[in-house]
Amino acid sequence: MTTQHVLSLLVENKPGILTRVAALFARRGYNIESLAVGTTEIDGVSRITVVVSLDGLPLEQVTKQLNKLINVLKIVELEEETSVARDHMLVKVRTDSSTRSQVLEAVTLFRARVIDVVSDAVVIEVTGDTAKCQAFLKVLEPFGIKELVQSGAIAISRGSKSMSEKVLR
Amino acid sequence: MATETLTGAQALIRSLELLGVDTVFGLPGGAILPTYDPLMDSKKLRHILVRHEQGAGHAAEGYAAASGRVGVCIATSGPGATNLVTAIADAHMDSVPMLAITGQVNSFAIGTDAFQEADIVGITMPITKHSFLVTRAEDIPGVVAAAYEIATTGRPGPVLIDFAKDAQNGKFEFSWPPKIDLPGFKPITDPHGKQVQAAAELILKSHKPILYVGGGVIRAEASNELLALAELLHAPVTTTLMARGAFPDSHPQHLGMPGMHGTVPAVTALQKSDLLITLGARFDDRVTGDIKSFAKGAKVIHVDVDPAEIGKIRHADVPIVGDAKVVILMLIAELKAQMKSAKPDYEDWWVFLNGLKERYPLGYSETDDGKLSPQYVIQRIGELSGPEAIFAAGVGQHQMWSAQFIKYERPNSWLNSGGLGTMGYAVPAAMGAKVAQPDRLVWAIDGDGCFQMTNQELATCTINNIPIKVAIINNSSLGMVRQWQTLFYNSRYSNTDLNTGTDTIMVPDFVKLGEAYGCLAIRVEKIEDVDAAIKLAMETNDRPVVIDFIVGRDAMVWPMVPSGISNDAVQYARDAAPIWDGDE
């Protein structure tokens, strides 16, 4: 049984970098569980958060190969105990006058937010770790999930140190 | 800083000149036309017009492998660029420093399926060390300098630069040197001192060490250092296919090549060793055979400039990331210090190894069909040409025999396609080598199959006065495939007959083909004519030479470890395994 690992990559924001990163996994037949990309506090530097189900040697090999990519500046594995990870999810749930209150109750319990309401559906926004998001989905399922979109995990280390320290010389 | 208004194309040529490039192999076309115009005026760049872009790629590889300098090839967009792909992949596998320059359609047309458009950056991503797409003229000096830096620093490799046509045509203020912006490129060349110390301790504790030497030692130009290390330790040495020449074959500590077609002493020494001192080698499957049973009793010191190689296939007890030359020098110093108190003693090990060398020297049996023995022909080419010559081989039986039966005494004298196994490598690689080292005798030892893939470059050789010698080891078949069919497919010869032998319809006739290309071309069928033919080739320098050596098709490459089998099962000849003394 492989466990999930969260890799955080600082990369130069150059064309093709996402292809290069994704291709390293694809070539070896490794599946990416989730992937999130965005800009960072440094101009021209992006951050990629990859969640993979890989252990031991394959994980080490993929990390080393990623490090060889010219546009990759730094890679760290974010351990569960020393970092925080969040997924962001938007869910469109079927509702009517008889179910709406139950759905809203679940929204409150999970500290989610309703961001759009029409007569037969609501759009809910929820943020949390993967387990919370999955649990929330389970609760919503009986009402009918019409549409689901997820950001993929983003993660950051706890404490005051920043990943970009010492990266650019 | 003084600047000058140049077009992107002029800047590309100027940048190459300023980086010290003196030769480019290429073939023009629409999207690279702007660059070919200033190229015509360059006094410092010699452009050699090939007949197929694959030839340009392998020529650049041969140039690089023979000289240790960067090889440069140029092609146009689309099919020109895709024709480079095989050579780029080849350079990637064998860590050859190479710049591949391609034209691209205008930047505004990229992605529209324009005429001769191909996403060559995308296509070559997994087979280059890095690649660039340039869409603005002003980026050219910085990108070319960065590409050169990447190709030559750390573990060498191919870098592709794709130049949009409008980037070549655009004007800007050129200045040199440009700022090279590579914040993510930090190859480690200096090893960790503690690791070197640990390696020295392990070496002095071992009783059966072996220096397992790979192509990295050649790329790092560390042959002299290797010799000093080997002699300091008096340890046995084996050189992989990519490392032939890194250590002199004449040296008594050399056991020969390891692997699938390695010598019995080299294969066995690795299996029985208690310490692999691995220098710039990567535990390729053709060396290790079944990895689980490979050198089971050995600890491993693994020196490589590429951290991703360490632990990739085999766990390293002492991993050392660094340039082979730097590491070996540090190791020698450390060993000398430690040897004041502990001297290595490999006496018993050498008794065993010398026994192997005596009982299982490389050899071959004569063919029984009256045709030449291919091993004999190749051996004579090596003996008559001497160690200062350069030998480039294709891929297959003739490649293995060339690795076995030619004695290499210096690095960069043996060129071949080791990792990718590219048929057709020999002729263009020999051409590139001859351009890089015009005073050396350069042989392409080729098979009849390989030769038919790239022989069009003989036109390039004749026209540009590049007098290479081509020895076709003609067994009228795809010999290595045929050997496997003999051994593993009940001699069912599915599609391996090429009909180029004297008892076939002889299509093509290699002598006529060679003559058509302006070469001196002769056919040799008798053993008594072999030496004279080789000497004639060596004396002929006003044009290339093609010798069609008609050899027996049933000759096989021995020793052999069948694919995926333990190296313990090495066969000396068909159905003949070495006999081990009781407790060994």
Interface residues (C-beta under 8 A of the other chain):
Chain A: V11 E12 P15 G16 T19 R20 A23 R27 L57 E60 Q61 K64 Q65 N67 K68 L69 I70 N71 V72 L73 V167 L168 R169
Chain B: V121 G122 M125 P126 K129 H130 S131 L133 I150 L182 P183 G184 F185 D306 P307 A308 G311 K312
